[in-house]
Each structure stands twice: as structure tokens, then as C-alpha cells.
Amino acid sequence: MLVSARPSTGSRRRIATIGSALVLATTLGAVQPNTASAGSPTMVGAATADRAWLDANVGPLESYRVYSPTLPSKWTSGLSRPGPVDYSFNLDPKAVPNSRGKIESFVATTPKNLRIAYWHEPEVEISPADFRSATRIVADIVHAQNRADGGTRRVQMILMGWTYRKGDGRDPMDWWPGRDSAGRNYVDIVSVDVYSDPQGPNTYNGYTNGVNWRSAAQLFDPTIEFAAKVGARWSVSEFGYLEDSTDPGHKAQAITKAIDYAIARNAVAVQYWDSVGRRGDWRLRHSTSATNAFKKAVQEG
């Protein structure tokens, strides 16, 4: 983790994580998270298609979101970042059982502190049964590699916010792979990709009309509740806001509040989606206020 030089960072984050650790312990009772102390500091990071711009305007992050559309043969410099990585890859679930050797070879080359997920946002592409089966195999491989080399890699399940909210009749438990024969969760971290609803004609120009604007609690609470239910840590792999055409400072304020909310509730990481998506242009560059708000959040944690 990259440590900020600002003296306020550690104190604010320590206070937040100590308090949330007590809440988490009370909520979960005897069921404890798999790995990492419940008081581990939250990493603030991003996913971006333009690292040069982000590095120049924000600086080094504490966490980086990276993904591959297929299974690489090995970890390469193109996947590496200056800090810890939140990583996912796709592989036909029917091919996973016969690809165990390839997955093992790849995982053996990955950073020892990697957070790794099989097929982020699988909901509209593969079945829950296929996802659960493939995730169990990947998790067994990752945990075995940790035992072999002393790594602290953690397995993530990354679903859409809509699924944690049980939209369209979805149930996140349908995707949960459960526990192994030793009683350990296959998945160490429950993570979410979630966005405030884009509305209006200018979403691909980076703007919404402010309708159906979602607070940090609305975005994150369903994931927090599910993680507590299954006894796992929680994280934000992607979140995003568009500029509000009715309130020029709204996006900047929302980013600050969302990151503060995640830190106060002991997220493993909270990562902004600084890129263009299927429903809009979520990049920070549309306003100086949003860029500066995110930069300040990274510096202060």
C-alpha cells in the first residue's frame, strides 16, 4: 500500500477502521472474515483507460482495478501497477475444470498480495451454477498457492450493485460458492460494481440530469449487508457518478461522501471508475472539482 505523506491520513483511517471492526464483529458474531484483520485500512483507487492522465492529475493510487478478457499464461508488466491490484479474468466456465494446470501456472506468477476474481459481473453472461463451480476451482488454486509461497492473495466475487439490491428478482446468494470441506469460505471478499443512475440525453458527454441520484448508502449498503451475512470482507471494485447538470458540485461532493462512507465501514478498497462505460462517461476530467475531490480522497484516505 502506498502511504500518503499527509499526517492526517493514518489517524482518520485508524479511527474509522477500529470503529467499523467493532460493528463488524458484533454483526457477524462467531463468523469471522477469512483473511486480513477487520481493521485493515481501506485502499482508495481507480480503474482507468488513461493512466497517464490519472497519474498526472491525481498521482499514485493505493489500489488499481485491472482485468483481462481471457486467462493470461503468466502475469506480465502490462498487468502490474505501482500499488496493489484488484484483478479479474474471464474463462469459459465449461473449460475451467480442464484448465486447472493453466490456472495454477498463471496464479503462481501473480503478485502475492493480489485480489483476484473469476469473471466480474457474470450475471448476464454465465449461469450461477457455472459461476459457483468455476469460482470454487479458482479459489482452491489461489489458496493452495498462498500456502506454497506464503502469499496473501484473496479471492473476490464481483457482482453488480443491482444484484445485491435484488433487482429483477436476482439474489446474490445464487452466485455465492459457499464453503470448502474445511469450512472456509471459497471467497474472501464480496465486491461490487455500482453506479448512480445515469439519466437524460447527455450521459455519454459525462452529464446526468440529477434524477434518481443515489447516495453512498444506497450504493453500498446492500453489499455490506450481504458480506456480513456470509462472513466475508466487502469492497468496491468500481463506483461512479456523472456530473449533475443541475448542480455543478454534486459529483465532487458525492465522490468524497462515497469514499468516506466506505472507509468508515471498513471496505477493503473503494475504487472509482475513471472511464467510459455502457451507460455513460464517468471520467473525472469533466470538472476540476471532481478531479480535485478524488485527488484529496486519495491523499487523505
Residue pairs with C-beta under 8 A, 6 or more apart in sequence:
1 41
1 43
1 62
1 63
1 83
1 84
2 60
2 61
2 62
2 82
2 83
3 9
3 10
4 298
4 299
4 300
4 301
6 299
6 300
8 300
9 299
9 300
9 301
10 41
10 301
12 263
12 300
12 301
13 41
13 42
13 263
13 301
14 39
14 41
16 42
16 263
16 264
16 266
17 38
17 39
17 40
17 41
17 42
17 263
17 266
18 39
19 264
20 38
20 39
20 264
20 265
20 266
21 37
21 38
21 39
21 266
23 265
23 266
24 33
24 38
24 228
24 266
25 32
25 38
27 228
28 228
28 231
31 231
32 38
32 231
33 188
33 231
33 232
33 233
34 154
34 184
34 185
34 188
34 231
34 232
34 233
35 152
35 154
35 188
35 233
36 152
36 154
36 188
36 233
36 268
38 233
38 266
39 266
40 266
40 268
41 301
42 262
42 263
42 266
42 267
42 268
42 269
42 270
42 301
43 62
43 63
43 83
43 84
43 268
43 269
43 270
44 61
44 62
44 63
44 259
44 263
44 269
44 270
44 271
44 297
44 298
44 301
45 61
45 62
45 63
45 64
45 65
45 83
45 84
45 86
45 269
45 270
45 271
45 272
45 298
46 54
46 58
46 61
46 64
46 65
46 271
46 272
46 273
46 274
46 294
47 64
47 65
47 66
47 237
47 238
47 271
47 272
47 273
47 274
47 275
48 54
48 274
48 275
49 274
49 275
49 276
50 274
50 275
50 283
53 285
54 61
54 274
54 284
57 284
57 285
57 291
57 295
58 284
58 291
58 294
58 295
58 298
59 295
59 298
59 299
60 82
60 83
61 81
61 82
61 83
61 298
62 83
62 84
62 269
62 298
62 301
63 83
63 84
63 85
63 86
63 269
63 271
64 81
64 82
64 83
64 84
64 85
64 86
64 271
65 85
65 86
65 237
65 238
65 271
65 273
66 79
66 81
66 85
66 86
66 87
67 87
67 88
67 89
67 120
68 79
68 87
68 88
68 89
68 90
69 89
69 90
70 89
70 90
70 91
71 89
71 90
71 91
71 99
71 102
71 103
71 106
72 79
72 89
72 106
73 102
73 105
73 106
74 105
74 106
74 109
75 106
75 109
75 110
75 111
79 85
79 87
80 111
84 111
84 113
84 114
84 115
84 269
85 111
85 114
85 115
86 115
86 117
86 156
86 191
86 235
86 237
86 269
86 271
87 110
87 114
87 115
87 116
87 117
88 116
88 117
88 118
88 119
88 120
88 156
88 158
88 237
89 116
89 118
89 119
90 118
90 119
91 99
91 103
91 118
91 119
91 134
93 119
93 126
93 127
93 130
93 131
93 133
93 134
94 130
96 103
96 118
96 133
96 134
96 137
96 138
97 133
97 137
100 137
100 141
103 137
103 138
103 141
104 141
104 144
104 145
107 116
107 141
107 142
107 145
107 153
108 145
108 148
108 149
110 116
110 145
110 153
111 153
112 146
112 149
112 150
112 151
112 152
112 153
113 151
113 152
113 153
114 151
114 153
114 154
115 153
115 154
115 155
115 156
115 189
115 235
115 268
115 269
116 138
116 142
116 153
116 154
116 155
116 156
117 155
117 156
117 157
117 158
117 191
117 237
118 131
118 134
118 135
118 138
119 125
119 126
119 131
119 134
120 158
120 193
120 237
121 158
121 159
121 160
121 193
122 131
122 159
122 175
123 159
123 160
123 162
123 163
123 170
123 175
128 174
128 175
131 175
131 177
132 175
132 176
132 177
132 178
133 177
135 155
135 157
135 177
135 186
135 187
136 177
136 178
136 180
136 186
138 155
139 155
139 177
139 180
139 186
139 187
140 180
140 186
142 153
142 154
142 155
143 155
143 184
145 151
145 153
146 152
146 153
154 188
154 189
154 233
154 268
155 186
155 187
155 188
155 189
156 187
156 188
156 189
156 190
156 191
156 235
156 237
157 175
157 176
157 177
157 187
157 189
157 190
157 191
158 191
158 192
158 193
158 237
159 172
159 175
159 190
159 191
159 192
159 193
160 192
160 193
160 194
161 192
161 193
161 194
161 195
161 219
161 222
161 223
162 168
162 170
163 170
163 171
163 172
163 175
164 172
164 192
164 194
164 222
164 223
164 225
164 226
165 222
166 172
166 222
172 226
173 226
176 187
176 230
177 186
177 187
178 185
178 186
179 185
179 186
180 186
185 230
185 231
185 232
187 230
187 232
188 232
188 233
189 232
189 233
189 234
189 235
189 268
190 223
190 226
190 227
190 230
190 232
190 233
190 234
190 235
191 223
191 234
191 235
191 236
191 237
191 268
192 219
192 220
192 222
192 223
192 234
192 235
192 236
192 237
192 238
192 239
193 237
193 238
193 239
193 273
194 219
194 220
194 223
194 236
194 238
194 239
195 219
195 238
195 239
195 240
195 241
195 273
195 277
195 279
195 280
195 282
196 208
196 212
196 213
196 214
196 219
196 240
196 241
196 242
196 254
197 208
197 211
197 212
197 213
197 214
198 208
198 242
198 279
198 280
199 208
199 209
199 210
199 211
199 212
200 207
200 208
200 209
200 211
200 245
202 208
202 245
203 242
203 279
203 280
203 281
204 276
204 280
204 281
205 281
206 242
206 243
206 280
206 281
206 282
206 283
206 286
207 242
207 243
207 244
207 245
207 286
208 242
208 243
208 244
208 245
208 280
209 244
209 245
209 246
210 244
210 245
210 246
210 247
210 250
213 244
213 250
213 254
215 254
215 257
216 254
216 257
216 258
216 260
216 261
216 262
217 261
219 239
219 258
220 236
220 258
220 261
220 262
220 265
220 267
223 234
223 236
224 234
224 265
226 234
227 233
227 234
233 266
233 268
234 265
234 266
234 267
234 268
235 267
235 268
235 269
235 270
236 262
236 267
236 269
236 270
236 271
237 269
237 271
238 271
238 272
238 273
239 258
239 270
239 271
239 272
239 273
240 272
240 273
240 277
240 280
240 282
241 250
241 251
241 254
241 255
241 258
241 282
241 290
242 251
242 280
242 281
242 282
243 250
243 251
243 286
243 287
243 290
244 250
244 251
248 287
248 289
249 289
251 286
251 287
251 289
251 290
251 293
252 287
252 289
252 290
252 292
252 293
253 293
255 272
255 290
255 293
255 294
255 297
256 293
256 296
256 297
258 270
259 270
259 294
259 297
260 297
262 270
263 270
263 301
272 282
272 284
272 294
273 282
274 282
274 283
274 284
275 282
275 283
276 282
276 283
284 290
284 291
284 294
285 291
